[in-house]
Amino acid sequence: MEKKALGRGLDALLPSVRPVSMPELPEVQHLLVDSIVPSRYQPRQTFSPEELAELTASLKQSGLLQPILVRRKGDGIYELISGERRWRAAKQAGLETIQAVIRNCGDEESVVLALVENLQRADLNPMEMARSYHRMMNEFGLTQDIIAQRVGCERSSIANVVRLINFPLEVQQLIETNQLSMGHAKVILGLSGQSEQLRIAQLVVSKSLSVRETEKIIESSPVAKKRGTKELRQTPWSDVEERLQKRLGTKVIIQKGRRGGKIVIHYFSPPELDGILETLLN
């Protein structure tokens, strides 16, 4: 009887421990390097030869520390979602196989996953980000709000970056090669003509101008003077305009009339218009 009582007492004090269910880790497989192809949705367009050589040497020395992410394309072929630099380094290192996680996903999820991974690694320059966002909006019909939720940033940040697409190709190349900073780009976007934008961008690069110096030059240009006069008349509403621009992620102008006035909201693509309407109506 005592043993039974003692047994019950121990059971009460030390109840049997049930194993806690842990989330399943993705299965890592070894795939043939030659069975993998790059993704047409890869946001990263530039691969530094020096960095690739360093990664190749690291692979030969220590192996792959993080598997790549792929999806099936059929007939034994896999398409990269993320990890193209690791895959390129594996090819250069002469590896026959590479560790990979296979994920079943469509085009939309693939481009989002690739973008998020690169953003987390801070691997993308502003133009690569702009093209990725623009593609998500135009090819998949995603609004800026949805993109912001997917990649984890403010909607206004998406809107500011997407505007870089409006630059002439020569200016885009200066941004992509880090000759022109995002700060410079934001200032130059205030100019209304691609020829003037290109002229100022080339001047910034040739003279290594700071953002503040660029602002002063733009303020003194004929194109900017016209804008400046218009903005000067709207000074009483500048704070409201700025708040609206942050909320909607696009350019907003308040124009005063004799008895009332109007609010002008700019948009640069049909998907961006959808995003603005979604913000206003929700």
N, C-alpha and C positions, 0 to 999 in steps of 0.2 A: 504494500500500500504506500509506504514511504517513497519507494522508487517511482511509483506512478505519480505521486504528488510532486516529487522533485522534477520529474520529467515535464509535467505540465507547467511548473514554475519556470523552468528554463525556456520552454517554448514561448511563454508569455514575455519573458525578458529578452530573448534573442529569437525573434521570429525569423522564419526561413527567408532568405534574401532572394528575390526574384531578379533575374537578369534584366537590366534596362535595355530596351530595344534601341539600337544605335542606327542612325541613317546609313544606308548602304553607300559605300564608296564606289565611284565609277570604276569599272573594270579596265585595267590598262592592258593593252594588247601590243604585240610586236608586229608591225606591218612592214612590208617591203617598201623601201624608200622610193623605188621606181613606180610603185602602184599609187602614189599620191600626186595630185596635181594642184597647182595654186588656185585660189578662189578669185573669181572675177569681181567679188565684193570686197577684196582686200583694201582697207582704207589707207594702208601705208604704201606709198609709192616709191620712196627712196630708201635704199639699203646701203649704209656706209661700208665700203670695202674693208676699211680698217677694223670696224667693229665685227664684221663677218669673219675676218681672219682671226681675231681674238677669240670669238666664240668657237670657231673650228678647232683651234688649238686647245681650248678648254674641254671640248667634247672628246678629243683624242686622249687627254690626260685624265679627266674625271668622269666622262660619260654624260648622258643627258640627265639633268636634275629635275626637269619638269616635262611631262609628256605633252605632245601637241594635241590639238582638238580637230577632229575631222568628221565628215559625214559621208555616207555611202552614195556613190553615183551610179552603181551598177557595173556588171562585168568585171568585178574585182577591183574597180577603181574607186579611190577615195578623194574627196575634195577638202582642202584645208579650210578650217574655220578660223583658227588662230595658231600661231607658231611658225609662220613661214620662214622667219629668220633662222629658227632652230632647224627646220627642215633643210634649208639651203646649206647651213653649216654641216649637217649630217652628210649631205651629198658631197660637199667638198672634202670632208674627212674620210670619204670612201666607205661609209657604213652601209651595210646591206639592208638592215632593218632599223626601225625607230619606234620608240614607245609612243603609243597614241591612245586617246580615249575617243570612242566612236559615239557620236550623238545623232539621234534621229531628229532632224529639224528641217524646216522649209527655208526658202530664200530670205524671208523677212527676219526670222530669228537668227539666221546665219550672219547677216550683215550687222545686226545689233550686237551679237556676241563678239564679233570681230572688233567692232568699234569700241565696246566697253573694255575689252582686254587691253587694247592699245592705249586707251585713255588712262586706265589704271597704271600702266607702265610709263605714262607720260612720253610715249614714243612718237606721237603725231604732231606735225606742225599745223598751224592754223588753217592753211589751205587744204590739207588732207582732211581735217575735220569738216571744213566747209563743204567739200565735195561729198563727203559721206552723209552729212545731214541733208544736203540738197537731194541726193539720190534717194534717201529714205522718204523724203517728202514727195518727190515727183514719181518715183518708180513704185513705191508701196502706198502712197497716199496718206502717210502718217502726218499728223499735225505736230506743230512745235511743242505743244503741251505733252503729247504722248512720247515724243522723242526725249524730252526733258525728264520724264518719269523713268523711261527705260535706262538712260545713261546716268541718271542721278545728278542733275544740275538744274540751274534756274532756266526758265523759258527765255528770259531776256538774253542769257548767254548764247543760247541756240540762235536767236534772231540776229545778234550782233555778228556771230561767226558766219552765218549763211550769207550775209550781205557782201562778204568778200568775193562771192561768185560774180558780182556785178562789175568787178575790176576788169580792165583789159588784161589779156593773157600775159603781157610783159610785166605788169605789176604783180600778178599772181605768182609769176616765177621768182620775182624778187622776195616775196613773202616766203615762198616754199624753200628757197635757198638761205633763209635767215638773214638776208641782206636788209630786209625791211621788217621791223617789229610790229606786233599787233597794235601797240600804242600809236606808232606812225600811221598804220593802216586806218585806225579809227578816225584820226584827224583828216586824212586825205579823203576818206569817204564823204566828208562834208562838201567836197567840191562837186559841182554839177557837170561835168563833161569828162569823158574818158581821156581826151587829149591833154586836158589840164591835170588830171590825176596822174597820168604817165609822166608829164613834165616835172611835177613836184616830186614824185617818187624817185625819179632818176637824179634829181637835184639832191635829195636827202642822202642817197647812196654815195654819190660822187663827192659830197662835201662832209659826209659823216655827221649830219645834223641831228641834234637831239629832238625829242618830241616837242619841247617848248619852242625851240627855234623854228621847227616846222609850222607850228601854230602861228607864229608871228608872220612868217612868209605868206601863209594862206590868208591871214587877216588883211594883208596889204595887197593881195592880188585882186584884179578887177572882178573876177568871178565871185570871190568871197565878199567883196565890198557890197555887191548887190544883195547878197544873202544877209550880210550884217545889218544893212539898213532895215530890211524887213523884220529881222529878229529884234532890232532896237525898238520898233513900234509895238512889239508884243511883250516887252519886258514885264508888264504887270502880270502876265499869265505864264511866265517862264517856269515858275515853280510847279504850277498845275500841269503844264506840258511835260515836264520832267517826270512827274509822278505817273502820268498816263503812259508815257513811253516805257517806264520800268514795268508797269503792270501789263501792257500789251506787247512789249518787246519789239516795238517798231516806232517809226517817226510819227509824231503827232503835232499838229499846228492848230492853235486857236486863233481864229480870225474874227475881229470885232467889226460889227456893222453899225448902222445908224441906230437901230432899235434893239438889235440883238447881235447875233453873230453865228458862226458855225465852227465845228470841230472837224478838222481834216485828218483822217487816219490813213497813212500810206501802207501799202502792202506790195510785195515784190514777186509773188507767185500765187496761184490758186490755192495750194495747200496752206500757205501762210494766211490767206484770207479766211480759210476754214478755221484755223487756230484762233484768229482774232474774234471771229463770230462766236466760237465756242466759249471764249473767255467772257465776252460781253453778255451772252445769253444765259450762261449758267449762274 
